[in-house]
Amino acid sequence: MHTWQDIVLAIGAVIFCLALIPSITGEDKPAVWTSVLTGSVLAVFTAVYVSLSLWYAALTTGLSAVLWAVLAFQKVSKK
């Protein structure tokens, strides 16, 4: 049984993931430090959600953290 908070947080994280698709597929990338810091904070949030047994939120926020890491990698490898 998942709480409504888990579902709301997961839906928000999915929306953030969808919002990153144009950045991942496009030419313009955010600054490396923006991507690294955002991905790092989201990874910490993922650990917090796991500790609270908010599994949907943990999964979707973890995915968002990975997408920010992809953006950082794309920016670094583009140079």
C-alpha positions, 0 to 999 in steps of 0.5 A: 500500500502506497500513501498518497504522498508517495504517489504525488511525489512520484508524479512530480518527479515524472513531470520533471523527467519529462521536462528534461527530455528536450535538454537531453535530446537537444544541442543546448545543455545546462552548466555542468555544475548545475547538472552535478549539483541537481543530480546529487541533491536528487540522489540524496532525496532518493535515499530519504524516500527509500528510508521512508518507504516511499518506493514510487517517489524513490524510483522516479526521483532516482531516475531524475537524478540519473537524467541529470547525470546524463546531462552532466556527462553530455556537457563534459563530453561535448567540449 
